[in-house]
Amino acid sequence: MIYTNLEASNAGLHGIFESSRLESTDVGRIHDVLVRDESGDDPVNIDVDNGVPVKVGEFTGNGLQERYATIAGVKDAIAVIGSVPLVKDAFTKAQAQPYNFYNKAGFDAKAYSVKGLYEDIFGVADYQFTNVTGEGKPDMSVIKKDAYVVTDGNGKWTAQAAAPNAANYGFIGKVHSIAVGNFSTVVRIVCVKNEAVA
């Protein structure tokens, strides 16, 4: 299972991540993570897209850096999956695009720590939001500058006009800007708060 949950018009696309302005790119706190589903009796490694919020857990004991991670819940402090999107078997430029890349189960993915108080900015694809129109496309009337952003607990992002209750969310961000490109639209998110809540 790949954690994408993408709507119909984007069903063939994987997530995108942009490390626009993250302190972790300069001074560390980029984790090597094995993403797992721990909902059953036995944890299972899962495929995961770039741009997915995760909760970084304990060290695996396999090497100095490797840690376990799970898909972040709404009350968790997050890191964001952001491996280099290298599609090794691509024959064309279209096949080599970042939306064709995903992190395979059982292999390390890179997860970037996110710092709060309007410090860090990162970007994800517009289709990684739960806000969609009736046609299944990203609803850009909601996903717009200064909209608040929270995680949905299932690997996606949700935009909203009203400020969320800080007691209910570990991560709260705001849409900083939107970059429309040839192959994708990236929504840049500035972190307002990133800490686990009880």
Residue pairs with C-beta under 8 A, 6 or more apart in sequence:
1 37
1 46
1 47
2 14
2 46
2 47
2 48
2 49
2 102
3 35
3 46
3 47
3 48
3 49
3 52
3 71
3 154
3 155
4 14
4 15
4 49
4 102
4 155
5 154
5 155
5 156
6 13
6 127
6 128
7 127
7 132
7 136
7 137
8 136
9 127
9 135
9 136
9 137
10 125
10 127
10 136
10 137
13 99
13 100
13 125
13 127
13 184
14 49
14 50
14 98
14 99
14 100
14 101
14 102
15 49
15 50
15 51
15 52
15 81
15 99
15 102
15 124
15 125
15 128
16 50
16 51
16 85
16 98
16 99
16 123
16 124
16 125
16 128
16 184
16 186
17 50
17 51
17 80
17 81
17 82
17 83
17 85
17 98
17 112
17 122
17 123
17 124
18 122
18 123
18 124
18 179
18 186
18 188
19 25
19 82
19 112
19 122
20 121
20 122
20 123
20 176
20 188
21 120
21 121
21 122
22 112
22 113
22 114
22 115
22 120
22 121
22 122
23 29
23 113
23 115
23 119
23 120
24 30
24 112
24 113
24 114
24 115
24 120
25 112
29 112
29 113
30 110
30 111
30 112
30 113
31 56
31 65
31 67
31 69
31 79
31 110
31 111
31 112
31 113
32 63
32 65
32 66
32 67
32 108
32 109
32 110
32 111
33 54
33 56
33 66
33 67
33 68
33 69
33 79
33 81
33 108
33 109
33 110
33 111
34 45
34 60
34 66
34 67
34 68
34 69
34 106
34 107
34 108
34 109
35 45
35 46
35 48
35 54
35 69
35 70
35 71
35 81
35 103
35 105
35 109
36 43
36 44
36 45
36 46
36 68
36 69
36 70
37 43
37 44
37 46
37 70
37 71
38 70
43 68
44 105
45 105
45 106
46 105
47 102
47 103
47 104
47 105
48 54
48 71
48 81
48 102
48 103
48 109
48 155
49 81
49 102
49 103
49 128
49 155
50 81
50 82
50 83
50 85
50 98
50 101
50 102
50 103
51 80
51 81
51 82
51 124
51 125
51 128
52 71
52 80
52 81
52 128
52 155
52 156
53 71
53 72
53 76
53 78
53 79
53 80
53 81
53 151
53 155
53 157
53 171
54 69
54 70
54 71
54 72
54 78
54 79
54 80
54 81
54 111
55 69
55 70
55 71
55 72
55 73
55 76
55 77
55 78
55 79
56 67
56 68
56 69
56 79
56 111
56 113
57 67
57 68
57 69
57 70
58 67
58 68
59 66
59 67
59 68
60 66
60 67
60 68
66 108
69 79
69 109
69 111
71 153
71 154
71 155
72 78
72 151
72 153
72 170
72 171
73 151
73 153
73 170
74 150
74 151
74 152
74 153
74 168
74 169
74 170
75 168
75 169
75 170
75 196
75 197
75 198
76 151
76 170
76 171
76 196
77 170
77 171
77 194
77 195
77 196
78 114
78 151
78 170
78 171
78 194
79 111
79 112
79 113
79 114
80 111
80 112
80 114
80 122
80 124
81 103
81 109
81 110
81 111
82 110
82 111
82 112
82 122
83 101
83 103
83 109
83 110
84 110
85 98
85 100
85 101
86 101
87 95
87 96
87 97
87 100
87 101
89 95
90 96
90 100
94 183
97 183
97 184
98 184
99 125
99 183
99 184
103 109
112 122
114 120
114 122
114 171
114 191
114 194
115 191
115 194
116 191
116 192
116 193
116 194
116 195
117 191
117 192
117 193
118 190
118 191
118 192
119 191
120 190
120 191
121 176
121 188
121 189
121 190
121 191
122 188
122 189
122 191
123 179
123 186
123 187
123 188
123 189
124 157
124 186
124 187
124 189
125 184
125 185
125 186
125 187
126 138
126 140
126 143
126 178
126 184
126 185
126 186
126 187
127 137
127 138
128 156
128 157
129 138
129 139
129 143
129 156
129 157
129 158
129 159
129 187
130 152
130 156
130 157
130 158
131 138
131 139
131 142
131 143
131 158
131 159
132 138
132 139
133 139
138 185
140 178
142 159
142 160
142 161
143 159
143 175
143 178
143 187
144 159
144 175
144 178
145 175
145 176
145 177
145 178
146 174
146 175
147 159
147 160
147 161
147 174
147 175
148 159
148 160
148 161
148 162
148 163
148 164
148 172
148 173
148 174
148 192
149 157
149 158
149 159
149 160
149 172
149 173
149 174
149 175
149 187
149 189
150 157
150 158
150 160
150 164
150 169
150 171
150 172
150 173
151 157
151 158
151 169
151 170
151 171
152 158
157 187
157 189
159 175
164 172
166 172
166 193
166 197
167 197
168 197
169 193
169 197
170 193
170 194
170 195
170 196
170 197
171 191
171 193
171 194
172 191
172 192
172 193
172 194
173 189
173 190
173 191
173 192
174 189
174 190
174 192
175 187
175 188
175 189
175 190
176 188
176 189
176 190
177 188
178 185
178 186
178 187
178 188
179 185
179 186
179 188
